[in-house]
Amino acid sequence: ESAVKRARTHHESMEFSLYADSPVINAPVLPCTSDFYFSRCQQSYSMTSSPRGLALIISNVTFDSRTAVDLDRRKGGEVDEEVLRKVFTELDYIASVHRDLTAQEMRECMEAFCRKPEHRTLSSCVVCLLSHGVEGAVYGTDGQLLQLDWVFEAFDNARCPLLQNKPKMFFIQACRGEELDCGVEQIDGPGRTLSPSCEQRDAGREEAGDADSTQTGDMRRPRIKLPQRSDMICGFASLKGQRICTAAMRNTKRGSWFIQELNAALRLHSKDTHLADILVQVNRRIKEREGYAPGTAHHRCKEMSEFTSSLCKHLYLFPKYQPQY
């Protein structure tokens, strides 16, 4: 743990970025056209409610120095939470931000969010978790871990019936392990050149039959059964087993690479691209970035995002379009 802390605090605010000054950070979300909506709506998740859903953003920036001695302040975390609040508000979500929660407070916050009656009439939901983390868990401000599997269970079809068959989006900005990605030289690629903008920046098993449905005299049609967990998509800032190095991967003024690129992709491409393809675009942009911290192990280090999905249809957000029925 102490080694992790030293890695995080070394050259904390230095970054090299191919897209650090991208103008799309505050560009308006581009609208979906009616033609595009009607060409896709039958084959995708229903996204007709206004608002589209509720968005929960939990952002842990400052950690208790008594109980979380190895967890430093996440400088730039405030930027990430505001970027997410703005973009999801523009995408017609009711966004709420909760700052600096203990692990138990995070559980209580998500349990309350799952119980909100508004989910019954809304089309989807969003959950963003921004904190320090390890593989499979994120830290509360008290240094205790919240298991991500618990988070996904809280939103599954049994525990959150109001969101059955509705898309549930998760975005996790947190470390997932101890390994630093130092990158690998591309053997057949062109030499690396820097454009003028590339410079140092500021610091259950299936059965054959259903016993209930075959009972003599019971002619009722059995209810459709759902798997315990479905219709979820989760974007992770780094690969399983990799650690996001604070010095290289988050900037104190612009926030984290993953949230920067997610914000840009949502603003530019949600008008005509489904979310899984948007996250592929985020992966591509993250792949092109590298850290800047000369003289340290973090110089030219890399990051690679990924996502998992149990979506059963394409998920288009159809921004700024409300069908008239």
C-alpha positions as CSV (number, residue, x, y, z in Angstrom):
1,E,0.0,0.0,0.0
2,S,2.8,2.4,0.8
3,A,4.3,1.7,-2.6
4,V,1.0,2.6,-4.2
5,K,0.9,5.9,-2.3
6,R,4.4,6.8,-3.4
7,A,3.5,6.1,-7.0
8,R,0.5,8.2,-6.7
9,T,2.2,11.2,-5.2
10,H,5.2,11.3,-7.4
11,H,5.0,14.2,-9.9
12,E,1.3,14.4,-9.2
13,S,0.2,17.1,-11.6
14,M,2.3,16.4,-14.7
15,E,0.6,15.1,-17.9
16,F,1.3,14.6,-21.6
17,S,-1.8,14.6,-23.7
18,L,-2.6,14.4,-27.3
19,Y,-6.0,16.0,-26.7
20,A,-5.6,18.0,-23.6
21,D,-6.9,21.2,-25.2
22,S,-9.7,19.6,-27.1
23,P,-12.5,22.2,-27.6
24,V,-15.3,19.7,-27.3
25,I,-15.0,19.6,-23.5
26,N,-17.8,22.3,-23.3
27,A,-19.2,22.0,-26.8
28,P,-23.0,21.4,-26.7
29,V,-24.3,17.9,-27.1
30,L,-25.2,17.4,-30.8
31,P,-28.9,16.6,-31.4
32,C,-30.4,13.5,-32.9
33,T,-32.5,14.0,-36.0
34,S,-36.0,12.7,-36.3
35,D,-35.0,10.6,-39.4
36,F,-32.3,8.9,-37.4
37,Y,-34.6,8.3,-34.5
38,F,-37.2,6.5,-36.6
39,S,-34.6,4.5,-38.4
40,R,-33.3,3.0,-35.2
41,C,-36.0,3.1,-32.5
42,Q,-37.6,-0.3,-33.3
43,Q,-34.3,-2.1,-32.9
44,S,-33.0,-0.4,-29.8
45,Y,-33.9,0.2,-26.2
46,S,-36.9,2.5,-25.7
47,M,-35.6,6.0,-24.8
48,T,-38.7,8.1,-24.9
49,S,-39.1,9.4,-21.4
50,S,-38.2,13.0,-20.5
51,P,-36.1,13.0,-18.6
52,R,-34.4,9.9,-19.9
53,G,-33.6,8.8,-16.4
54,L,-31.7,9.6,-13.2
55,A,-27.9,9.9,-13.0
56,L,-26.1,9.2,-9.8
57,I,-22.5,10.5,-9.5
58,I,-20.5,9.6,-6.4
59,S,-17.2,11.4,-6.2
60,N,-14.6,10.7,-3.5
61,V,-11.9,13.4,-3.6
62,T,-10.7,13.8,0.0
63,F,-10.1,10.8,2.2
64,D,-9.9,10.5,6.0
65,S,-6.2,10.8,7.0
66,R,-6.9,8.7,10.1
67,T,-8.5,5.7,8.5
68,A,-7.3,6.0,4.9
69,V,-3.6,6.9,5.4
70,D,-2.5,5.6,2.0
71,L,-5.2,7.3,0.0
72,D,-4.2,10.8,-1.2
73,R,-6.6,13.5,-2.2
74,R,-7.8,13.0,-5.8
75,K,-6.8,16.3,-7.3
76,G,-8.9,16.9,-10.4
77,G,-11.7,14.7,-9.2
78,E,-13.9,17.8,-8.8
79,V,-13.4,18.5,-12.5
80,D,-14.6,15.0,-13.4
81,E,-17.8,15.2,-11.4
82,E,-18.7,18.5,-12.9
83,V,-18.0,17.3,-16.4
84,L,-20.2,14.3,-15.9
85,R,-23.0,16.4,-14.3
86,K,-23.1,18.7,-17.2
87,V,-23.0,16.2,-20.0
88,F,-25.7,13.9,-18.5
89,T,-27.9,17.0,-17.7
90,E,-27.6,17.9,-21.4
91,L,-28.5,14.4,-22.3
92,D,-31.7,14.9,-20.4
93,Y,-30.9,13.1,-17.2
94,I,-31.6,14.4,-13.7
95,A,-28.1,14.3,-12.3
96,S,-27.2,14.3,-8.6
97,V,-23.7,14.5,-7.2
98,H,-22.6,13.1,-3.8
99,R,-19.2,14.0,-2.6
100,D,-16.8,12.2,-0.2
101,L,-18.8,9.3,1.1
102,T,-17.7,6.4,3.3
103,A,-18.2,2.9,2.0
104,Q,-21.3,2.5,4.1
105,E,-22.6,5.9,2.9
106,M,-22.0,4.8,-0.7
107,R,-24.1,1.7,-0.1
108,E,-26.9,3.7,1.5
109,C,-26.8,6.2,-1.3
110,M,-27.1,3.6,-4.0
111,E,-29.8,1.7,-2.1
112,A,-31.9,4.9,-1.9
113,F,-31.3,5.6,-5.5
114,C,-32.5,2.1,-6.5
115,R,-35.7,2.6,-4.6
116,K,-36.6,5.9,-6.2
117,P,-40.2,5.5,-7.6
118,E,-39.3,7.7,-10.6
119,H,-37.5,4.7,-12.2
120,R,-40.9,3.2,-13.0
121,T,-41.7,5.7,-15.7
122,L,-38.1,6.6,-16.9
123,S,-36.2,4.8,-19.6
124,S,-32.8,4.2,-18.1
125,C,-30.4,5.1,-15.4
126,V,-26.7,6.1,-15.0
127,V,-24.3,5.5,-12.1
128,C,-20.8,7.0,-12.0
129,L,-18.3,6.1,-9.3
130,L,-15.1,8.2,-9.0
131,S,-12.6,7.2,-6.3
132,H,-9.4,5.3,-5.6
133,G,-9.9,1.5,-6.1
134,V,-8.5,-1.9,-6.5
135,E,-9.6,-4.8,-8.8
136,G,-13.3,-5.3,-8.1
137,A,-13.8,-2.6,-5.5
138,V,-13.7,1.2,-4.9
139,Y,-12.7,3.0,-1.7
140,G,-14.9,5.0,0.6
141,T,-13.4,8.0,2.2
142,D,-12.9,5.9,5.4
143,G,-10.5,3.6,3.5
144,Q,-13.1,0.7,3.5
145,L,-13.9,-1.0,0.2
146,L,-17.2,-1.1,-1.6
147,Q,-17.3,-4.2,-3.8
148,L,-18.4,-3.5,-7.4
149,D,-20.2,-6.9,-7.5
150,W,-22.5,-5.5,-4.7
151,V,-23.2,-2.4,-6.8
152,F,-24.2,-4.5,-9.8
153,E,-26.4,-6.8,-7.6
154,A,-28.2,-3.7,-6.2
155,F,-29.4,-2.9,-9.7
156,D,-30.2,-6.5,-10.8
157,N,-33.6,-7.7,-11.9
158,A,-34.5,-9.1,-8.5
159,R,-33.4,-6.2,-6.3
160,C,-34.3,-3.3,-8.6
161,P,-37.5,-4.5,-10.4
162,L,-38.4,-0.9,-11.5
163,L,-35.4,-1.1,-13.9
164,Q,-36.1,-4.5,-15.3
165,N,-35.5,-4.6,-19.1
166,K,-34.2,-1.0,-19.0
167,P,-30.6,-0.1,-19.7
168,K,-28.4,0.6,-16.7
169,M,-25.1,2.5,-17.4
170,F,-22.1,2.4,-15.1
171,F,-18.9,4.4,-15.4
172,I,-16.0,3.6,-13.0
173,Q,-13.1,6.0,-12.7
174,A,-10.8,4.1,-10.3
175,C,-7.7,2.0,-10.1
176,R,-8.0,-1.7,-10.6
177,G,-4.7,-3.1,-9.5
178,E,-1.0,-2.5,-8.8
179,E,0.6,-2.8,-12.3
180,L,1.7,0.2,-14.2
181,D,1.4,0.1,-18.0
182,C,4.7,1.3,-19.3
183,G,3.7,0.8,-22.9
184,V,5.2,-1.3,-25.7
185,E,7.0,0.0,-28.7
186,Q,5.1,-0.7,-32.0
187,I,7.5,-2.7,-34.1
188,D,6.0,-1.9,-37.6
189,G,4.6,1.6,-36.9
190,P,6.0,5.0,-37.9
191,G,8.3,6.8,-35.6
192,R,6.8,8.9,-32.9
193,T,6.6,12.5,-33.7
194,L,5.2,15.4,-31.7
195,S,2.9,18.0,-33.1
196,P,3.1,21.5,-31.7
197,S,0.2,20.8,-29.4
198,C,1.9,17.7,-27.9
199,E,3.9,19.2,-25.1
200,Q,4.3,19.1,-21.3
201,R,1.0,20.3,-19.7
202,D,0.5,22.0,-16.4
203,A,1.0,20.1,-13.4
204,G,-29.1,-21.0,-11.9
205,R,-29.1,-24.0,-14.4
206,E,-31.6,-24.2,-17.3
207,E,-34.2,-27.0,-17.0
208,A,-36.2,-28.8,-19.7
209,G,-39.6,-28.1,-18.2
210,D,-41.4,-25.8,-15.8
211,A,-43.0,-27.8,-13.0
212,D,-45.4,-25.1,-12.0
213,S,-46.7,-24.7,-15.6
214,T,-47.3,-28.5,-16.0
215,Q,-49.4,-29.0,-12.9
216,T,-52.8,-30.5,-13.6
217,G,-55.5,-27.9,-13.7
218,D,-53.1,-24.9,-13.7
219,M,-53.7,-23.4,-17.2
220,R,-52.3,-20.0,-16.4
221,R,-49.6,-18.8,-18.7
222,P,-46.3,-18.7,-16.8
223,R,-44.6,-15.3,-16.5
224,I,-41.6,-14.5,-18.6
225,K,-38.5,-15.1,-16.5
226,L,-35.4,-12.9,-16.6
227,P,-31.8,-13.7,-15.7
228,Q,-30.7,-12.3,-12.4
229,R,-28.6,-9.6,-14.0
230,S,-29.0,-8.1,-17.5
231,D,-29.2,-4.9,-19.5
232,M,-26.1,-3.4,-18.0
233,I,-23.1,-1.8,-19.6
234,C,-20.0,-0.7,-17.6
235,G,-17.1,1.5,-18.7
236,F,-13.9,1.1,-16.7
237,A,-11.1,3.7,-16.9
238,S,-8.4,0.9,-16.9
239,L,-8.0,-2.8,-17.7
240,K,-8.4,-5.4,-15.1
241,G,-5.2,-5.6,-13.0
242,Q,-3.9,-2.3,-14.1
243,R,-3.4,0.8,-11.9
244,I,-4.2,4.2,-13.1
245,C,-1.1,6.3,-12.1
246,T,-2.2,9.6,-10.6
247,A,0.8,11.5,-12.0
248,A,0.2,10.4,-15.6
249,M,-3.5,9.7,-15.9
250,R,-5.3,12.5,-14.1
251,N,-4.6,16.2,-14.4
252,T,-5.4,18.6,-11.6
253,K,-7.1,21.1,-14.0
254,R,-8.6,18.9,-16.7
255,G,-9.5,15.7,-14.8
256,S,-9.0,12.1,-15.8
257,W,-8.3,10.9,-19.3
258,F,-11.2,8.5,-19.3
259,I,-13.8,11.1,-18.2
260,Q,-12.4,13.6,-20.7
261,E,-12.7,11.2,-23.6
262,L,-16.1,9.9,-22.4
263,N,-17.4,13.4,-22.2
264,A,-16.1,14.3,-25.7
265,A,-17.5,11.2,-27.3
266,L,-20.9,11.6,-25.7
267,R,-21.1,15.2,-26.9
268,L,-20.1,14.5,-30.4
269,H,-21.4,11.0,-31.2
270,S,-24.4,10.1,-29.1
271,K,-26.6,11.7,-31.8
272,D,-26.0,8.8,-34.1
273,T,-23.9,6.1,-32.3
274,H,-25.0,3.5,-29.8
275,L,-23.2,3.5,-26.4
276,A,-21.1,0.3,-27.0
277,D,-19.6,1.9,-30.1
278,I,-19.1,5.2,-28.2
279,L,-17.0,3.3,-25.6
280,V,-15.0,1.7,-28.4
281,Q,-14.2,5.2,-29.6
282,V,-13.2,6.1,-26.0
283,N,-10.9,3.1,-26.0
284,R,-9.2,4.2,-29.2
285,R,-8.6,7.7,-27.9
286,I,-7.3,6.5,-24.6
287,K,-4.9,4.1,-26.4
288,E,-3.3,7.1,-28.2
289,R,-2.5,9.1,-25.0
290,E,0.6,8.8,-22.9
291,G,2.0,10.3,-19.7
292,Y,4.6,13.0,-19.3
293,A,6.8,12.8,-16.2
294,P,10.5,12.9,-17.4
295,G,12.9,11.1,-15.2
296,T,10.3,8.9,-13.5
297,A,8.8,5.5,-14.2
298,H,5.6,7.2,-15.3
299,H,7.1,9.0,-18.3
300,R,5.4,7.9,-21.5
301,C,3.2,5.4,-19.5
302,K,0.0,4.3,-21.0
303,E,-3.6,3.6,-20.0
304,M,-6.2,1.4,-21.6
305,S,-9.9,1.6,-20.8
306,E,-12.4,-1.2,-21.4
307,F,-16.1,-2.0,-21.0
308,T,-18.3,-5.0,-20.2
309,S,-21.9,-5.4,-21.5
310,S,-25.0,-7.4,-20.9
311,L,-27.1,-5.1,-23.1
312,C,-29.6,-7.0,-25.3
313,K,-30.2,-4.2,-27.8
314,H,-28.4,-1.2,-29.1
315,L,-28.5,1.7,-26.7
316,Y,-29.0,5.0,-28.4
317,L,-29.4,8.1,-26.2
318,F,-31.3,10.0,-28.9
319,P,-30.2,13.4,-27.5
320,K,-32.5,16.4,-27.7
321,Y,-35.1,14.5,-29.5
322,Q,-38.5,13.8,-28.0
323,P,-40.9,11.7,-30.2
324,Q,-44.4,13.0,-30.5
325,Y,-47.0,10.3,-30.2
